[in-house]
Amino acid sequence: MTVRDDAAAAPGGAANPARLLQFGDSMFPIGSFAFSGGLESAIQKRVVTDAETLHAYARTAVEQAASGDGIGLVWAHRAAVAGDLAELVRIDERVYARKLSSETRTMTVRMGKKFAEMGAEVVGAPLLKAWRERIDSGATPGCYPVALAVNFAVQGLAARDAFVVHQYGVAAMILSAALRLMKVSHVDTQRILYRLDAGADAAYQAAACARLEDMAGFAPVVEVLAAVHVKAHVRLFMN
């Protein structure tokens, strides 16, 4: 038995949370497992040494993401709902311009391109295919937050859902890497994740009210650690 494409793509009911889980899964094949969100250098330089400092580091990363990529994601979702490719390119360029280190630029475009490819193949919506073509042609960098926003918009999933998935992904990436890099338990990381999740609604409300020009992420220690990681002799992760 085959399922018609229009039926498969139709939003609503139990399909919505199921698709949110599918495309927000930390195991979704876009290569996020290869990145640590800067945690590897933070541990090497002893900025992060235990569960308490890990929580502080993850909280900083999540807050930085909310005030930077999170705002771009909300604006990209609005543009995608309107079907405005030119505006999506404009937003994508501004998200990319705010990546100060080469490693963060590499991470966002690799994950973004793969997410766009998977979305075009799995969902098959025209806007997703058009966005993938823009990336492949070099017309736009193809940052991950924008790809996520386009994917969720064409499926009828809300900007808030996309924002929460993005923020959860930032935290999950760091905490997953922590389990491989330091002496910390699954209980510790789940407790940290649970505490970080509590701030998602307030962070979304702030991002939804912000202007695109408000995108910013002042975290100098994180940027310094990213620069240090580029020249590290031993590296398990790509950033």
C-alpha positions as CSV (number, residue, x, y, z in Angstrom):
1,M,0.0,0.0,0.0
2,T,1.3,3.4,-0.9
3,V,0.6,6.8,0.8
4,R,-0.2,9.8,-1.3
5,D,2.4,12.6,-1.1
6,D,-0.3,15.2,-0.2
7,A,-1.6,13.0,2.6
8,A,1.9,12.4,4.0
9,A,2.7,16.2,4.0
10,A,-0.6,17.3,5.5
11,P,-0.1,18.8,9.0
12,G,-2.3,18.2,12.0
13,G,-3.2,15.7,14.7
14,A,-0.6,13.3,16.1
15,A,1.6,13.8,13.0
16,N,2.7,17.2,14.1
17,P,4.4,16.2,17.4
18,A,5.7,13.1,15.7
19,R,7.4,15.1,13.0
20,L,8.7,17.6,15.5
21,L,10.3,14.7,17.3
22,Q,11.7,13.3,14.0
23,F,13.3,16.5,12.8
24,G,14.4,17.6,16.2
25,D,16.0,14.3,17.2
26,S,19.6,14.6,18.2
27,M,20.3,11.5,16.1
28,F,18.8,13.1,12.9
29,P,21.5,12.5,10.3
30,I,23.0,16.0,9.9
31,G,26.3,15.4,11.6
32,S,25.7,17.2,14.9
33,F,27.5,14.4,16.7
34,A,30.7,15.6,15.3
35,F,30.6,18.9,17.2
36,S,30.9,19.8,20.8
37,G,29.8,23.4,20.8
38,G,33.2,24.4,22.0
39,L,33.1,22.1,25.0
40,E,36.3,20.2,24.1
41,S,38.4,23.3,24.4
42,A,36.6,24.4,27.6
43,I,37.5,21.1,29.2
44,Q,41.1,21.2,27.9
45,K,41.5,24.7,29.4
46,R,39.7,23.7,32.6
47,V,36.9,26.2,32.1
48,V,34.6,23.2,32.6
49,T,35.7,20.7,35.2
50,D,32.5,19.2,36.8
51,A,28.7,19.1,36.5
52,E,28.3,22.6,38.0
53,T,30.7,24.3,35.5
54,L,29.2,22.2,32.7
55,H,25.8,23.5,33.5
56,A,27.1,27.1,33.5
57,Y,28.8,26.5,30.1
58,A,25.7,25.0,28.6
59,R,23.5,27.8,29.9
60,T,25.8,30.4,28.3
61,A,25.7,28.5,25.0
62,V,21.9,28.3,25.1
63,E,21.4,31.9,26.0
64,Q,23.9,33.0,23.2
65,A,21.9,30.8,20.8
66,A,18.6,32.3,21.8
67,S,19.8,35.9,21.3
68,G,21.6,35.2,18.1
69,D,20.5,32.2,15.9
70,G,17.1,32.1,17.7
71,I,16.1,35.5,16.4
72,G,17.3,34.7,12.9
73,L,15.3,31.4,13.1
74,V,12.0,33.3,14.0
75,W,12.5,35.7,11.2
76,A,13.3,33.0,8.7
77,H,10.2,31.1,9.7
78,R,8.1,34.1,8.9
79,A,9.8,34.5,5.6
80,A,9.3,30.9,4.8
81,V,5.6,31.1,5.6
82,A,5.3,34.0,3.2
83,G,7.3,32.0,0.6
84,D,9.8,34.9,0.3
85,L,13.1,33.3,-0.9
86,A,14.9,36.7,-1.2
87,E,14.1,37.5,2.4
88,L,15.4,34.0,3.5
89,V,18.7,34.7,1.7
90,R,19.0,38.1,3.4
91,I,18.4,36.5,6.8
92,D,20.7,33.6,6.1
93,E,23.6,36.0,5.2
94,R,23.1,37.9,8.4
95,V,23.1,34.8,10.5
96,Y,26.3,33.7,8.8
97,A,28.0,37.1,9.3
98,R,27.6,36.8,13.1
99,K,29.7,33.6,13.2
100,L,33.1,34.9,14.4
101,S,35.1,31.7,14.3
102,S,35.8,29.5,11.3
103,E,34.6,26.4,13.2
104,T,31.2,27.9,14.1
105,R,30.8,28.9,10.4
106,T,31.7,25.4,9.4
107,M,29.3,23.8,11.8
108,T,26.3,25.9,10.9
109,V,26.7,25.5,7.1
110,R,27.4,21.8,7.2
111,M,24.5,21.0,9.4
112,G,22.3,23.5,7.5
113,K,23.1,22.0,4.1
114,K,22.5,18.5,5.3
115,F,19.2,19.5,7.0
116,A,18.1,21.1,3.7
117,E,19.0,18.0,1.7
118,M,17.2,15.7,4.1
119,G,14.1,18.0,4.2
120,A,14.0,18.2,0.4
121,E,14.2,14.4,0.1
122,V,11.9,13.5,3.0
123,V,9.3,16.2,2.9
124,G,9.6,17.2,-0.7
125,A,8.0,20.6,-0.5
126,P,8.8,23.0,-3.3
127,L,10.2,25.7,-1.0
128,L,12.6,23.1,0.6
129,K,13.8,22.1,-2.9
130,A,14.2,25.7,-3.9
131,W,16.2,26.4,-0.7
132,R,18.4,23.4,-1.3
133,E,19.1,24.7,-4.8
134,R,20.1,28.1,-3.5
135,I,22.6,26.5,-1.2
136,D,24.0,24.2,-3.8
137,S,24.4,27.1,-6.2
138,G,26.3,29.1,-3.7
139,A,23.6,31.8,-3.7
140,T,23.4,31.6,0.1
141,P,25.5,30.1,3.0
142,G,22.7,27.8,4.2
143,C,22.9,28.2,8.0
144,Y,21.3,25.5,10.1
145,P,18.8,27.8,11.9
146,V,17.4,29.0,8.6
147,A,17.1,25.4,7.2
148,L,15.3,24.4,10.4
149,A,12.9,27.3,10.1
150,V,12.1,26.5,6.4
151,N,11.5,22.9,7.2
152,F,9.1,23.5,10.0
153,A,7.3,26.3,8.2
154,V,6.4,24.1,5.2
155,Q,5.2,21.4,7.5
156,G,2.8,23.8,9.3
157,L,4.9,23.5,12.5
158,A,5.0,26.7,14.5
159,A,8.0,29.1,14.9
160,R,7.9,28.3,18.6
161,D,8.4,24.6,17.9
162,A,11.4,25.3,15.6
163,F,12.9,27.6,18.2
164,V,12.5,25.0,21.0
165,V,14.0,22.3,18.8
166,H,17.0,24.6,18.0
167,Q,17.6,25.4,21.7
168,Y,17.2,21.8,22.8
169,G,19.7,20.8,20.1
170,V,22.3,23.3,21.3
171,A,22.1,21.9,24.9
172,A,21.9,18.3,23.8
173,M,25.0,18.6,21.6
174,I,27.1,19.9,24.4
175,L,25.8,17.5,27.0
176,S,26.2,14.5,24.7
177,A,29.8,15.6,24.1
178,A,30.3,15.9,27.8
179,L,29.6,12.2,28.3
180,R,32.5,11.4,26.0
181,L,34.9,14.1,27.2
182,M,34.7,14.2,31.0
183,K,33.6,12.4,34.2
184,V,29.9,13.2,34.3
185,S,26.9,10.8,34.5
186,H,23.8,10.5,32.4
187,V,21.9,11.6,35.5
188,D,24.0,14.8,35.7
189,T,23.4,15.7,32.0
190,Q,19.7,14.9,32.2
191,R,19.3,17.1,35.3
192,I,21.1,19.9,33.5
193,L,19.0,19.5,30.4
194,Y,15.8,19.6,32.5
195,R,16.9,22.8,34.2
196,L,17.8,24.4,30.9
197,D,14.5,23.5,29.3
198,A,12.7,25.6,31.9
199,G,13.8,28.8,30.2
200,A,12.7,28.0,26.7
201,D,9.4,29.9,26.8
202,A,10.8,33.1,28.0
203,A,13.6,32.9,25.5
204,Y,11.2,32.4,22.7
205,Q,9.0,35.3,23.7
206,A,12.1,37.6,23.7
207,A,13.3,36.3,20.3
208,A,9.8,36.7,18.8
209,C,9.7,40.4,19.8
210,A,13.2,41.2,18.6
211,R,14.2,42.9,15.4
212,L,16.5,41.0,13.0
213,E,19.2,43.6,13.7
214,D,19.1,42.6,17.4
215,M,20.8,39.3,16.7
216,A,23.9,39.1,18.9
217,G,25.7,36.7,21.1
218,F,28.3,38.3,23.4
219,A,30.3,35.4,24.9
220,P,34.0,36.3,24.5
221,V,35.3,33.2,26.5
222,V,33.4,30.9,24.1
223,E,34.9,32.7,21.1
224,V,38.4,32.5,22.5
225,L,38.0,28.8,23.2
226,A,36.8,28.3,19.6
227,A,40.0,30.0,18.3
228,V,42.1,27.8,20.6
229,H,40.4,24.7,19.3
230,V,41.5,25.5,15.7
231,K,45.1,25.0,16.7
232,A,44.7,22.1,19.1
233,H,47.0,19.2,18.6
234,V,44.5,16.6,19.7
235,R,40.8,16.9,18.8
236,L,37.9,14.5,19.1
237,F,35.3,17.0,17.8
238,M,35.3,19.4,14.8
239,N,34.5,22.4,17.1
